[in-house]
Structures are given as structure tokens and as C-alpha cells.
Amino acid sequence: MFKNYLVVALRNFGRNKIFSVINILGLSIGISASLVIFLVVQYANSFDQFEKNQDRIFRVVSDYSFQGGDPGHTRGIPAPLADEVSKDISGIDNLVSFRYYDPEKLSVLHNSPDKPALFKKPEHIIFADAHYFDLLPYHWLAGNKNSATALEGQVVLTESRAKLYFPSRPLTDVIGQKIVYDDSLAAQVSGIVADLDQQGNTTFNFKEFISLPTILKNTRLRKSMHWNEWSSTTSDQQLYLQLGNNTTKSSVEKRLKEIFEKMQGENAKKSHFIWTYVLQPLSDIHFNSNYGNFGIPLASKPVLFGLILVAAFLILIASINFINLTTAQAAQRAKEIGVRKTLGSSKAQLIAQFLAETFIVTGLATVLSITITPALLKAFSDFIPEGIHFSLADPLVIAFIVILLVSVSLLAGLYPAWVLSSSNTLDTLKNRAYAGSSKTRTAWLRKGLTVSQFVIAQFFLISVVMVSKQIQFMLNKDLGFSKRAIVSMNFPSSDTSIRHKKYFLDELKKIPGIQMATIANDLPSSYGWWTSTMEYGEGKTPLQTVVELKAGDKNYLDLLKIPIIAGRDLLPSDTASEILINEIFLHILGFKQPGEALGKMLKWDNNHVPIVGVFRDFNAHPLSYKIGPMAFCHNAQQSRVIMASLAQDHTSWPTVLDRMKKTFLTAYPGEEFKYEFLDESISNAYGNVQHTSQLLKWAMGLTIFISCLGLLGLVMYTTTSRTKEIGIRKVLGASVTQIMALLSGDFIKLVALAFFIATPLAWWAIHAWLDDFVFRTTVSWWIFLASGLGMIVIALITLSAQTIRTAIANPVKSLNTE
């Protein structure tokens, strides 16, 4: 039976080569996209699936806001919270507190202090105790879990880190070896564990575990890490809880709120801020960008959902093509169906025949998709995580391909099979089964499906234009400061000498081609915040404001061309003896004119500093954030960044950058020279938006391509079925233009109808997306009109080749066809 189905299917494909190619190509695009998207979604959802009791593991994170401003989020907590939780909250099976550590260098002594092995900027190091290894299923290769982190000055290594530090030693011989961090912190290897990522993808990418007592018993470390300060919160400090079976998330969050009120409630009321500790599920960590993680690229659930929708749309559009082209050819197979029914074929057998043909087409498309998927993964490597690989040895991949093959075959083939098998036997043998088919229910369904294809394509086209417009708006908006021809670099964190930083700055200024240079705590627009509370009184009820601080030297405002609109610039100083404020802060303090604030005193860190000037507001962060109150001061101790403005002549930049590199390496031998142009760093801040734009562009291109393939197939069928009509019209005097208008008119009407349906949907989606941006472009009417006209032009170009060829054909040949 199947052999018969196969023979008939191959004969049908041979008679309709173009339609078969269109169907296979359309389906293969949809299946390939679905396969790639499945790999992305599967990878994203594979993180932390092997941990024991994963559904009861939570990370304590912080949500906050100051003076009703933008809500903030951090994965960090104050260090004392862990002890307070362990004392006050019951029903917790395991409490894990650890501290991230980021040393500049690391020395491995190899039992030979004279020739240590040096490693620059080692990563993935934390301070942890045995509770950390109770939380996660590490496999111990050497050492004892209970004693390996019990004492000060111990360190546990992963297998990969042990082989990196001690390449020629057996793992058992590594125990007892000495490691020194930043020349000040020494630890002996007390244990080795297998790398956790050998068990699967995980957010816990740590490779080195210094015993937590190393902090607890070291006064210097405790002080530098603000270990006893409730007012100090850093993302380096992490707290994980494994709840007991009878303990609920809400009950623990309620107790955390009570702890905050007890420890910081009065300070919160006084400083007008809200702070809430929240339990974040382990399963949410890989997806939540509000809190982030340590160097593991996060996935986005909205993006993954969007990818799934794109895959569904592409499969749907390809299936619509198949349905349209198959039902359009019904008249050509009418006699075959009639003969089969006369010879005794049942409706079920006919449906099976046509489903088998669909299955074969889908199977060929699937084979083609499997062939090109590795190339697609390579082509989209910028958007696809490194850990994603395509392998037919993966049972989940095989299962997905089989499910996709069956689902697409049923989706694309079931309705055409039902239509083709439902015709009346007598009518099919007399060629009357599909007479006047343009008026039938099937024809109306075909038009509806065509409209739905172009609704999706039109929606993507409008979205792409709008997202591109927002990106251009963000990149070109006046941020309130100059960003052209400004290069920045970071000071090594090991350099704490103000004198040395100033010496390096003076050396840079001597380089020809550098117009001006300045040191600062941060770039003018970044994701970093340095905030403090300032108080203004003068006989009234004191007004406390959480203010963002920017620190730099006397060249900072001049280099960035930030104007002072009242007062004067700060006098040269290494400390914050006076400040400038921005216009937002000016109005919060109650002043209407900039000059009114001059000379007023603000209380800051138990000191009183005068306001000597007001500078113009500028965007200190990406455009999804509001401009808040800000103060500018001189504070050399906070200097972490150096910025230099270059001559506008681009041809001199390579020479200038080379001189900068030599100067840097002279000042900081052994360090890595890295620089970034300010306009590029601002552009990089919108990487997620640009990735969204690229995704939409690919989705738009594929949907338009598949839709136009279907449109081409339908117009080819239409021109073939109306050959005699066209010949008669030409004989009666119809022009080529009239024939083209006749053949294209109905299809253009369908595309236009799709535009009117897609427009309100796109308008709603665009406004919902733009709500995430405080500063956003306008939704212009011309975007919708241009997108609609563009889609009509694309459709006309698709139709033109076939309609022109038909319109200029010899009518004598048309009238001679049977």
C-alpha cells in the first residue's frame, strides 16, 4: 500500500515540479527555523536542572526605590543578613552565604617561592564554606567536604582549575600546595571537586572556593568588605536558601521584611527609600536580567517566547502555502480522484494517499532542514549562545524532529486531503467538480489563508521599521554631552595611588593628537551608579534626597561639553569640598531659578558642602532610565576611568592610540591595554534592542519570502487555469496593461486587506514595546503607510514576472490549448 502511495506521489511531483519545489522550499525554511529555535529554547531551559531539591532553592535578592524614583534591583544583600536569617527564621534546611572575589593576580608557588606561576585577573573565585557544597551536587576528587573549608586560609579547586595551576601533578599531590592572591592573601589547597558543568549547564560557574573563615577571622578583609554594615549592599554578596518541605516562600519573605524593619526601618523612613528582600527561584536565575549573574549570558523569556512565535508563524505560513497550492490544483486531479473512487477507493484511502504525499514532501523538507541547520547555527553565531550544538545523537532533537514532521504533515495536509477526497464521483469524471471554483468555499478559504500570511509579514515589516527608528533615535539623541572622538580606558584596580594616576594623566596629555584628558569615577553614560544621601535644611524641615554622584577633575565638564548654566566650575581639589548640581536636583530642592541655589549648603557624609554652580541635565544612563538628581564633585580617590578627546582628524587616531598604549604599558607593565570609544560604548548599551531588531529583520525576511513563494505559486496556477480567457480578451482588444491588472488585481486586494488588519495589531504592539523606554521616538503615521506600500510593491514584483509573460503571450497558442 505504501509503495503505491509513494509511486503516485513521485509521479505527481514530477508533473508539478515548480509547485513541489515551492512547497519543499517553504516548508524547509519553516522547519529549519523551528529546529534552530528549539535548540535555543532547549539550551536556555537546561540550566540548573540537575541540582537536588531545585524547586526549593531560592536566592535572596533586593528590590528598592528612592524618593519614588525608578525601581532598582540587585542580586546583592548586606553581609550581616545571613547571620540574622540563620538566627531568626526557622524552616530552612540549608543556608548558603558566599562572597565573590575578583583579585588582580594570583601566584601559584609550586613549593618553590622563588619562581611562582603568575595568573593575571583570575575569575570565578568565591569565599564559601561547606554549606555551599551541601547545596550543590559536587563530586569530591580529593579532600573532605566537611573539613576542606572549615579553617582560615584553605581553598578548594575544581579539577579544571587544579590542572591549570598544577599541570604536571596528580590531583592528590595538589593538596597542600600554596596559592597567594594579590600578594596579601594566602591559602593552601584543601580539596578538589569535579567541575559542576560536567553534569549539565549551570549558572554556578565558580572554579575556586576560598574558605569563608578566611574573611571572618581577618579584620582587614571584614573591614574592606563592610562585613558588619547593614547599609552596604553589593552584588558580590550572595545568599541562597533551601526551604524545608513545610516552609513557604511567602512566609520567609514576610520574615525578611521584619528583619529589614528591625535593622534598617528607621534609616529607610529618614532617607525616604523602600527596600524589599525577595526570594528568587533557582529556575528564574538564568532568565532574570533584573538581578543578573556572574558572567553567564542570560536568556530572556520574552525573547524566547518571541522566538517560539516566529517559529510557529513560519511553520504556519509554509503550511498555508501548501494548503493553497494543493487545493488550487484540485481541478487537475479531479479525474484521478473520480477513477479511484469508481475503482472502489474509500474516502479514508484517498485521505491516506494525499496525507502520504504531504508526508513525503515534509520529509524531503526536513532532510533539507537537517542539512542546513549547522550552517544556520554558524551564520547566527552572534545571536546564539556558544553552548548550543546540533547533534542527531541527542534523543530530544530526534523526538522534536519526529514531532515536527508529523505535526507539519497533518497541519499542511489534512485539509487539502479532505477537500480532494470529498468531490462527487460523477462530477469529477465530467470535469464539473471544481467548475466555478473561484466562487467556492475552498476559494474563499484560500483567499483568507493568503491574507493571513501577509498579515503576519506586514506585522513584522512595520515592527522592523519602528524598532529601527527607535534605535536610530537612541543612537542620535542629544544626551546632553559630547560623545564624538572621546576614548576611554580603565585604571588597573591595583593602582590606588592618586599621584601615580595624575602622573599617567599628565603623560597622556603630552601625546600629540590628544586635545584634552580627564580622570573620573565613571563614564558619563553607563549602567553604573554611585549614590549618596544629601540633606538641605536652612530652618525648614530637612529635605533628604538620594543623589547620583559623578566625580572628575577640572577638565571633566569641558571635555564632555556639559555647560554650567549658573555659578562657576569647581576649584581644583582632590576632595569634595564643594559641588555642582543639575537642574533636576535644583527643582527638587525647591529653587525655580539656577542662581537661587548658589551658596546654599548641603549636608553630605556629616560634612557641609556649598553649591557653587548648576550644570545642564544630561542622560547619565541608557534612555530606558529617567534623568535623576545629580551632583558633580572633585574626588580623586574615586578615579577609575580616564577619558581623552582626540583630534577630529580620523587619520591620526591609529598613531595616537599606539602612543597611548605605549604610555599605558610603561606606567602599568604587565597589564592589558583596553580602550573604548565613548560613542561605541553607548551604542553597545543597546545591544539587546539591536538583537531584537536583527531577529525581527530575519523573521520579516523569511515570512515575506515564504509568503511571496506562495503568491508566485498561486499566480502561476491562476494564469494557467485562465489561459483561454486571457487569449480571448487579447483577441477582443485587451492591452498588456489591462491583462496584467486583471491577473494582479485580486492578489493586490488581498495584500491591501492584510495591511488594514495588521496595522492596528502592530500599532498596539509597538506602543507596548515603547513603554519600556522613558525617552522614545514618535509613532509616525508614515511608517504604516510606507510599510503598506512597500509590501504592495514586493507583491507586485513577485507577480510581475508571471503576469507579464502571460500578458504578452501569443493568443493563438492560448486558444489552441486544451
C-alpha positions in Angstrom: 0.0 0.0 0.0 2.7 2.5 1.0 4.7 1.6 -2.2 1.6 2.6 -4.2 1.3 5.8 -2.3 5.0 6.6 -2.9 4.8 5.8 -6.7 1.7 8.0 -7.1 3.3 10.8 -5.1 6.5 10.8 -7.1 4.6 10.9 -10.4 2.6 13.8 -9.1 5.7 15.6 -8.0 7.2 15.1 -11.5 4.1 16.6 -13.2 4.2 19.6 -10.8 7.9 20.3 -10.4 7.6 24.0 -9.7 4.8 23.7 -7.1 6.7 20.8 -5.4 9.9 22.9 -5.2 7.9 25.8 -3.8 6.3 23.6 -1.2 9.6 21.9 -0.2 11.5 25.2 0.0 8.8 26.9 2.1 8.4 24.0 4.5 12.2 23.6 4.8 12.6 27.3 5.8 9.9 26.9 8.5 11.3 23.6 9.7 14.9 24.9 9.8 13.9 28.0 11.8 11.9 25.8 14.2 14.8 23.4 14.7 17.3 26.3 15.4 14.8 27.9 17.8 14.1 24.6 19.5 17.9 24.3 20.2 18.0 27.8 21.6 14.9 27.2 23.9 16.2 23.8 24.9 19.6 25.2 25.9 18.1 28.1 27.9 15.8 25.7 29.8 18.6 23.2 30.5 20.3 25.3 33.2 20.4 24.0 36.8 18.2 21.0 36.1 20.4 18.5 37.9 20.5 20.2 41.3 18.9 18.3 44.1 15.7 19.9 45.5 15.9 22.6 42.8 12.3 23.6 43.4 13.0 24.5 47.0 16.2 26.5 46.4 15.9 30.3 46.3 18.3 33.3 46.1 17.7 36.3 48.3 17.7 39.4 46.1 16.8 43.1 46.7 14.2 45.4 45.2 14.3 49.1 46.1 13.4 52.6 45.2 14.5 56.1 46.4 12.0 59.0 46.7 9.5 57.2 44.5 12.0 57.1 41.6 12.8 54.3 39.2 12.7 50.9 40.9 16.1 49.2 41.3 17.1 45.6 41.6 20.2 43.9 42.8 21.2 40.3 43.5 23.2 41.5 46.4 22.5 41.7 50.1 24.3 43.2 53.1 26.6 40.7 54.6 25.0 40.6 58.1 21.7 39.4 56.7 22.9 35.8 56.5 23.6 35.6 60.3 20.3 37.3 61.1 18.3 34.9 58.9 20.0 31.8 60.4 19.0 33.1 63.9 15.5 34.4 63.3 13.9 32.2 60.5 13.1 28.6 61.0 12.1 26.0 58.5 15.3 26.5 56.3 17.1 23.2 55.5 20.3 24.9 54.2 21.6 28.5 54.3 24.5 29.3 51.9 26.2 32.7 52.1 29.2 33.3 49.8 31.2 36.3 48.6 32.5 36.8 45.1 36.2 37.6 44.9 37.9 39.4 42.0 41.7 39.6 42.6 44.0 41.3 40.1 46.5 38.4 40.1 47.2 35.1 41.6 50.5 33.3 42.3 50.9 29.6 42.5 54.1 28.7 44.5 54.6 25.0 43.4 56.6 24.5 46.6 59.1 27.0 45.1 58.5 30.6 46.3 61.4 31.9 44.1 59.6 31.0 40.8 55.8 31.3 41.3 53.5 30.8 38.4 51.6 34.1 37.9 48.0 34.3 36.6 46.5 37.7 35.7 42.9 38.5 36.6 41.8 35.0 37.6 38.0 34.6 37.5 35.2 32.7 39.2 36.5 32.8 42.7 34.3 32.9 45.8 34.6 32.7 49.6 32.4 29.8 50.7 32.0 27.1 53.4 30.8 23.5 53.5 27.1 24.6 53.2 27.8 25.6 49.6 28.8 22.1 48.8 25.7 20.7 50.5 23.5 22.9 48.3 25.0 21.7 45.0 26.0 18.1 44.0 29.7 18.5 43.6 31.7 15.2 43.3 34.8 15.3 45.5 38.0 14.0 43.9 40.4 14.8 46.8 39.9 16.2 50.3 37.0 16.1 52.7 33.9 18.3 52.2 33.3 18.9 56.0 36.9 20.0 56.7 38.1 21.5 53.4 36.6 24.9 54.2 36.5 24.8 58.0 39.7 26.8 58.7 41.1 30.1 57.7 43.4 30.0 54.6 42.0 27.0 52.9 41.0 26.8 49.2 39.1 24.1 47.2 39.8 23.9 43.5 37.8 22.4 40.6 39.5 19.8 38.6 40.0 22.1 35.6 41.5 24.8 37.8 43.8 22.3 39.5 45.1 21.1 36.2 45.6 24.8 35.1 47.6 25.7 38.2 49.4 22.4 38.6 49.6 20.8 35.2 52.2 18.1 35.9 50.9 16.9 39.3 48.4 14.2 40.2 45.4 15.6 41.9 46.2 14.0 45.2 49.6 15.8 45.2 47.9 19.2 44.7 46.5 19.0 48.3 48.7 21.2 50.5 50.0 23.5 47.7 50.0 27.2 48.3 48.3 29.9 46.4 48.7 33.7 47.0 46.1 36.3 45.9 47.2 39.9 45.2 50.4 39.3 47.3 48.4 39.6 50.5 46.1 36.6 50.9 47.5 33.1 51.1 45.6 29.8 51.0 46.5 26.1 50.9 44.7 23.7 48.7 42.5 21.5 50.9 40.2 19.8 48.4 39.5 19.2 44.7 36.0 18.7 43.2 34.8 17.8 39.7 33.6 20.8 37.6 29.9 21.2 38.1 29.3 21.9 34.4 30.2 18.3 33.7 26.8 17.4 35.0 25.0 19.9 32.7 24.5 23.6 32.1 24.6 25.6 35.3 24.7 29.2 36.5 27.2 28.3 39.2 30.4 28.8 37.2 32.8 29.1 40.1 36.1 27.3 39.9 37.9 28.3 43.2 36.5 28.3 46.7 38.4 30.1 49.5 37.2 29.1 53.0 34.7 31.6 54.4 36.5 31.7 57.8 39.3 33.5 55.8 37.1 36.6 55.9 35.5 36.0 59.3 38.9 35.8 61.0 40.6 38.6 59.1 39.9 42.1 60.4 41.3 43.8 57.3 39.1 41.8 55.0 36.0 42.2 57.1 36.5 46.0 57.1 37.2 46.2 53.4 34.1 44.1 52.6 31.9 46.1 55.1 31.1 42.7 56.7 29.2 44.2 59.6 27.4 47.1 57.9 23.7 46.8 57.1 23.9 50.0 54.9 26.4 48.4 52.5 24.9 46.2 49.8 26.9 44.7 47.0 26.1 42.2 44.2 29.2 40.3 45.3 27.5 39.1 48.4 25.1 36.3 47.8 22.6 34.4 49.9 20.8 31.2 49.0 18.2 29.3 51.0 16.9 25.8 50.7 13.4 25.8 52.2 12.0 22.9 54.2 9.1 20.9 52.9 6.6 22.8 55.1 8.1 26.3 54.6 6.5 28.6 52.1 8.2 31.3 50.0 5.7 34.0 51.3 6.3 33.2 55.0 10.1 33.6 54.6 9.7 36.9 52.6 7.4 38.1 55.4 10.1 37.4 58.0 12.8 39.0 55.8 10.6 42.2 55.8 10.5 42.1 59.6 14.3 41.7 59.7 14.7 44.8 57.4 12.3 46.8 59.6 14.2 45.9 62.7 17.7 46.6 61.3 17.1 49.5 58.8 13.5 50.6 59.2 14.3 53.9 60.8 17.0 54.7 58.3 14.6 53.9 55.4 12.0 56.3 56.8 14.5 59.1 57.4 16.1 58.7 53.9 12.8 58.1 52.1 13.6 54.8 50.5 11.9 51.4 50.2 13.8 48.2 50.3 12.4 44.7 50.0 14.1 41.3 50.1 12.6 38.8 47.7 13.2 35.1 47.2 14.1 34.4 43.6 13.6 30.8 42.5 16.6 28.9 41.2 14.8 28.3 37.9 14.5 32.0 37.4 18.1 33.0 37.8 19.1 32.2 34.2 16.2 34.3 32.8 16.0 37.4 35.0 18.1 40.3 33.9 17.0 42.5 36.8 19.4 40.5 39.0 21.8 39.0 36.6 24.6 36.5 37.3 28.3 36.1 37.4 29.4 36.2 33.7 26.9 33.7 32.4 24.9 35.2 29.5 21.3 35.3 30.5 18.3 34.2 28.5 15.2 36.3 28.1 11.8 34.7 28.5 10.1 37.3 26.3 12.7 36.8 23.6 12.3 33.0 23.9 8.6 33.4 23.6 9.0 35.7 20.6 11.3 33.0 19.0 8.6 30.4 19.6 6.0 32.6 17.9 8.4 33.3 15.0 8.8 29.5 14.5 5.1 29.0 14.8 4.4 31.7 12.2 6.9 30.4 9.8 5.5 26.8 10.0 2.0 28.3 9.7 2.9 30.3 6.6 4.6 27.4 4.9 1.6 25.2 5.7 -0.7 27.8 4.3 1.3 27.8 1.1 1.0 24.0 0.9 -2.8 24.2 1.5 -3.3 27.0 -1.0 -1.3 25.4 -3.8 -2.7 21.9 -3.2 -6.4 23.0 -3.2 -5.7 25.2 -6.2 -4.6 22.2 -8.2 -7.7 20.2 -7.2 -9.2 20.5 -10.7 -6.1 19.0 -12.2 -6.5 15.8 -10.1 -10.3 15.6 -10.4 -10.3 12.7 -12.9 -7.7 10.8 -10.9 -10.0 11.1 -7.9 -13.0 10.0 -9.8 -11.3 7.0 -11.3 -10.0 5.9 -7.9 -13.5 6.3 -6.4 -15.0 4.3 -9.3 -12.5 1.5 -8.7 -13.5 1.3 -5.1 -11.3 3.7 -3.1 -12.9 4.9 0.0 -12.6 8.4 1.3 -10.3 7.2 4.1 -8.0 5.7 1.5 -7.9 8.9 -0.6 -7.1 10.9 2.5 -4.3 8.5 3.3 -3.0 8.9 -0.2 -2.9 12.7 0.0 -1.5 12.7 3.5 1.2 10.3 2.4 2.1 12.8 -0.4 2.2 15.6 2.2 4.4 13.4 4.5 6.8 12.8 1.7 7.1 16.5 0.9 7.5 17.3 4.5 10.1 14.5 4.9 12.1 16.0 2.0 11.9 19.4 3.5 13.0 18.0 6.9 16.0 16.3 5.3 17.0 19.6 3.7 16.5 21.4 7.0 18.7 19.0 8.9 21.4 19.5 6.2 21.4 23.3 6.5 20.9 23.6 10.3 24.6 23.5 11.2 25.2 26.3 8.6 22.4 28.3 10.1 23.9 28.0 13.6 27.2 29.2 12.3 25.6 32.1 10.4 23.7 33.2 13.5 26.6 32.7 15.9 26.3 36.3 17.1 22.8 35.7 18.5 23.2 32.0 19.6 24.9 31.0 22.9 28.2 29.2 22.5 26.9 26.1 24.3 24.4 25.2 21.6 25.3 22.3 19.3 23.2 20.4 16.8 23.5 16.6 17.0 21.3 13.8 15.7 22.6 11.7 18.6 20.5 13.8 21.0 17.3 11.9 21.8 15.4 15.2 22.4 16.5 16.6 19.0 15.3 13.3 17.3 12.0 13.5 19.2 11.4 17.1 18.2 12.2 16.4 14.5 9.7 13.5 14.5 7.0 15.5 16.3 7.6 18.4 13.9 7.5 16.1 10.8 4.2 14.6 11.9 2.6 17.9 13.1 3.5 19.8 9.9 2.3 16.9 7.7 -1.1 16.9 9.5 -1.3 20.7 9.6 -0.4 21.2 5.9 -2.0 18.0 4.5 -5.2 17.3 6.4 -7.5 19.9 4.9 -6.3 19.5 1.3 -6.7 15.7 1.7 -10.3 16.2 3.0 -11.2 18.6 0.1 -9.7 16.5 -2.6 -11.3 13.3 -1.4 -14.8 14.9 -0.9 -15.7 15.6 -4.5 -18.6 13.9 -6.2 -17.5 10.9 -8.4 -19.8 11.8 -11.3 -18.8 15.4 -11.3 -15.1 14.6 -11.2 -15.4 12.3 -14.2 -17.3 15.0 -16.2 -14.8 17.7 -15.1 -17.5 19.6 -13.2 -16.2 19.0 -9.7 -14.4 22.3 -9.5 -16.3 24.3 -12.1 -16.6 27.9 -10.9 -14.1 27.2 -8.2 -13.3 30.8 -7.8 -16.8 31.2 -6.1 -16.5 28.1 -3.9 -15.9 27.9 -0.2 -12.4 26.5 -0.9 -11.5 29.6 -2.9 -12.7 31.9 -0.1 -10.6 29.8 2.3 -7.6 30.1 0.0 -8.0 33.9 0.0 -8.4 34.0 3.7 -5.2 32.0 4.2 -3.3 34.3 1.8 -4.5 37.3 3.7 -3.3 35.7 7.0 0.1 35.1 5.5 0.5 38.8 4.6 -0.9 40.0 7.9 2.0 38.3 9.6 4.5 39.5 7.1 3.1 43.1 7.3 3.2 43.0 11.1 6.9 42.1 11.0 7.6 44.7 8.4 6.0 47.5 10.4 7.7 46.3 13.6 11.2 46.2 12.0 10.8 49.8 10.7 9.6 51.0 14.1 12.3 49.2 16.1 14.9 50.6 13.7 13.5 54.1 14.2 13.8 53.8 18.0 17.4 52.5 17.7 18.3 55.4 15.5 16.6 57.8 17.9 18.6 56.4 20.8 21.9 56.5 19.0 21.4 60.0 17.6 19.6 61.7 20.5 21.4 64.6 22.1 22.3 63.1 25.5 23.5 66.5 26.9 27.2 65.8 26.4 29.7 65.3 23.6 30.5 61.7 22.7 32.4 62.1 19.5 36.1 61.4 19.3 36.4 60.5 23.0 38.3 57.4 24.0 38.2 55.9 27.5 40.2 53.3 29.4 40.1 51.9 33.0 42.9 52.3 35.5 44.0 48.9 36.9 42.2 48.3 40.2 45.6 47.6 41.8 46.6 51.3 41.3 45.3 53.1 44.4 47.9 55.9 44.2 46.4 59.3 43.3 49.8 60.7 42.5 50.5 57.8 40.1 47.2 58.3 38.3 47.9 62.0 37.9 51.3 61.3 36.5 49.8 58.9 33.9 47.2 61.6 33.0 50.0 64.2 32.5 51.9 61.8 30.3 48.8 61.3 28.1 48.3 65.0 27.7 51.8 65.2 26.1 50.8 63.0 23.2 50.2 65.0 20.0 46.6 64.5 18.9 45.1 64.4 22.4 43.2 67.7 22.9 42.2 67.2 26.5 42.1 64.4 29.1 40.3 63.9 32.4 40.0 61.3 35.2 36.6 60.3 36.5 34.7 57.7 38.6 32.7 56.5 35.6 31.7 57.3 32.0 29.0 59.9 31.6 26.5 57.4 30.4 26.7 53.9 31.8 24.9 51.2 33.9 26.9 52.1 36.9 25.5 54.2 39.8 27.3 55.9 42.7 24.6 57.4 45.0 24.5 59.1 48.4 22.0 60.9 50.5 22.2 64.7 50.8 20.2 66.9 53.1 19.0 70.5 52.7 17.5 72.4 55.6 18.0 76.2 56.3 15.5 76.5 59.1 12.9 74.2 57.5 12.1 70.6 57.8 15.3 68.9 56.4 14.8 67.6 52.9 16.8 64.4 52.2 17.5 63.3 48.6 19.2 60.3 47.2 21.6 61.9 44.7 23.7 60.3 42.0 27.3 61.4 42.1 29.8 62.0 39.3 33.4 62.7 40.2 36.1 64.1 37.9 38.9 66.7 37.7 38.7 70.2 36.3 38.6 69.1 32.7 35.6 66.7 33.1 32.8 69.1 32.1 34.9 70.9 29.5 35.9 67.7 27.7 32.2 66.5 27.6 31.0 70.0 26.7 28.5 70.0 29.6 27.6 73.6 30.1 27.4 75.3 33.5 24.2 77.5 33.4 24.8 79.3 36.7 27.7 79.9 39.0 31.2 78.7 38.4 33.2 75.5 38.0 34.7 73.7 40.9 38.1 75.0 42.2 41.0 72.5 41.8 40.9 70.0 44.6 41.4 66.3 45.3 38.4 66.2 47.7 34.8 67.1 47.6 34.9 70.5 49.3 32.2 72.0 47.0 29.7 70.6 44.5 27.8 71.4 41.3 24.1 70.2 40.9 22.0 69.5 37.9 18.6 71.2 37.0 16.6 68.2 38.3 18.2 68.4 41.7 17.8 72.2 41.7 14.0 71.9 41.3 13.8 69.1 43.9 15.4 71.5 46.4 12.6 74.0 45.7 14.5 76.6 43.6 13.0 78.0 40.4 16.0 79.8 39.1 19.5 78.4 38.9 21.0 81.4 40.6 18.9 80.9 43.8 20.8 77.7 44.7 24.3 79.3 44.6 25.9 79.4 48.0 23.4 77.1 49.7 24.8 74.4 51.9 24.1 70.7 51.7 24.8 68.1 54.4 26.7 65.2 52.9 28.5 62.5 54.9 28.4 64.6 58.0 30.0 67.5 56.2 28.5 70.7 54.8 29.4 71.5 51.2 28.4 74.6 49.3 26.6 74.6 45.9 28.8 76.8 43.6 27.2 76.1 40.3 24.4 74.4 38.3 25.1 72.3 35.2 22.6 71.3 32.5 20.8 67.9 32.8 22.3 65.1 30.8 21.4 61.4 30.3 23.7 59.6 32.7 22.3 56.2 31.8 20.6 54.5 28.8 17.4 56.0 27.6 15.2 53.5 29.5 16.0 55.5 32.7 14.8 58.9 33.8 17.2 61.8 34.5 17.5 62.0 38.2 19.1 64.4 40.7 22.8 64.6 40.3 25.8 66.3 41.8 29.3 66.7 40.5 32.4 66.9 42.7 36.2 66.5 42.7 37.2 63.3 44.3 40.5 61.9 43.1 40.2 58.8 45.3 37.2 57.7 43.2 39.1 57.9 39.9 38.7 54.7 38.0 38.4 55.9 34.4 40.4 58.1 32.1 38.9 59.9 29.1 40.7 61.7 26.3 39.3 63.7 23.5 41.1 63.2 20.2 41.6 65.5 17.2 38.8 65.3 14.7 41.2 64.1 12.0 40.5 60.3 12.0 43.7 59.6 10.1 45.8 60.4 13.1 43.9 58.2 15.5 45.9 54.9 15.0 49.1 56.8 15.8 47.6 58.4 18.9 46.2 55.1 20.1 49.5 53.4 19.6 51.3 56.2 21.7 48.6 55.8 24.3 49.2 52.1 24.5 53.0 52.6 24.9 52.4 55.2 27.7 50.0 52.8 29.4 52.3 49.8 29.3 55.2 52.0 30.6 53.0 53.1 33.6 51.5 49.7 34.1 53.8 47.0 32.9 52.2 43.6 32.5 48.7 45.0 32.4 46.4 44.7 29.4 45.7 47.8 27.4 42.0 48.1 26.6 40.2 51.2 25.2 36.7 52.0 24.0 35.3 55.0 22.2 32.5 56.6 24.1 30.0 56.6 21.2 30.7 52.9 20.8 30.1 52.1 24.5 26.8 54.0 24.3 25.8 52.0 21.2 26.8 48.8 23.0 24.4 49.6 25.8 21.6 49.0 23.4 22.8 45.6 22.3 19.6 43.8 23.4 17.5 46.2 21.4 19.7 45.8 18.4 19.5 42.0 18.7 15.7 42.3 18.8 15.9 44.3 15.6 18.0 41.7 13.9 15.7 39.0 15.0 12.7 40.9 13.6 14.5 41.5 10.4 15.2 37.8 9.8 11.6 37.0 10.8 10.3 39.6 8.4 12.6 38.5 5.6 11.6 34.8 5.9 7.9 35.5 6.3 7.9 37.8 3.2 9.9 35.2 1.2 7.6 32.3 2.1 4.5 34.4 1.5 5.8 35.6 -1.9 6.6 32.0 -2.8 3.0 31.1 -2.2 1.8 34.1 -4.1 4.0 33.1 -7.0 2.6 29.6 -7.0 -1.0 30.9 -6.9 -0.5 33.3 -9.7 1.2 30.6 -11.8 -1.8 28.4 -11.2 -4.3 31.2 -11.9 -2.6 32.2 -15.2 -2.5 28.5 -16.3 -6.2 28.0 -15.5 -7.3 31.2 -17.2 -5.2 30.7 -20.4 -8.1 30.6 -22.8 -9.8 33.6 -21.1 -6.7 35.6 -21.5 -6.4 34.7 -25.2 -10.0 35.7 -25.9 -9.5 39.0 -24.1 -6.4 39.8 -26.1 -8.2 38.9 -29.4 -11.0 41.3 -28.3 -8.5 44.1 -27.8 -7.3 43.9 -24.2 -3.9 45.5 -23.8 -1.0 44.1 -21.9 -1.5 46.5 -19.1 -5.2 45.5 -18.8 -4.3 41.8 -18.7 -1.7 42.5 -16.0 -4.1 44.5 -14.0 -6.7 41.7 -14.3 -4.3 39.0 -13.1 -2.7 41.0 -10.4 -5.8 42.9 -9.1 -7.3 40.2 -6.9 -4.0 39.4 -5.3 -3.1 43.1 -4.6 -6.5 43.5 -3.0 -5.7 40.6 -0.6 -2.3 42.2 0.3 -4.1 45.6 0.9 -6.6 43.9 3.1 -3.8 42.3 5.1 -2.3 45.7 5.6 -5.6 47.1 7.2 -5.7 44.1 9.5 -2.1 44.2 10.5 -1.9 47.9 11.2 -3.9 48.1 14.4 -2.2 45.0 15.7 1.3 46.5 15.0 0.3 49.8 16.5 -0.7 48.1 19.8 2.4 46.0 19.9 4.7 49.0 19.2 3.2 51.1 21.9 3.5 48.3 24.4 7.2 47.8 23.5 8.0 51.5 23.6 6.6 51.7 27.2 9.9 50.3 28.4 11.7 53.5 27.3 11.5 56.7 29.1 12.8 58.5 26.1 11.3 57.2 22.9 10.6 58.1 19.3 7.2 59.1 17.9 5.0 56.5 16.3 4.6 58.3 12.9 1.7 57.6 10.5 4.1 57.4 7.6 5.7 54.3 9.0 2.5 52.4 8.5 1.8 53.9 5.1 5.4 53.2 3.8 5.3 49.7 5.1 2.0 49.0 3.4 3.1 50.5 0.1 6.4 48.5 0.5 4.5 45.2 0.9 2.4 46.0 -2.2 5.5 46.8 -4.2 7.1 43.5 -3.1 3.9 41.6 -4.1 3.8 43.4 -7.5 7.4 42.4 -8.1 6.6 38.8 -7.2 3.6 38.8 -9.5 5.1 40.8 -12.4 7.3 38.1 -13.9 4.5 35.6 -14.4 1.8 38.2 -15.3 4.0 39.9 -17.9 4.9 36.6 -19.5 1.2 35.6 -19.7 0.1 39.0 -20.9 2.5 39.2 -23.8 1.9 35.5 -24.9 0.6 34.8 -28.4 -3.3 34.5 -28.0 -3.3 31.9 -30.8 -1.3 29.5 -28.6 -3.6 30.3 -25.7 -6.7 29.4 -27.7 -5.2 26.2 -29.0 -4.6 24.8 -25.5 -6.8 22.1 -24.1 
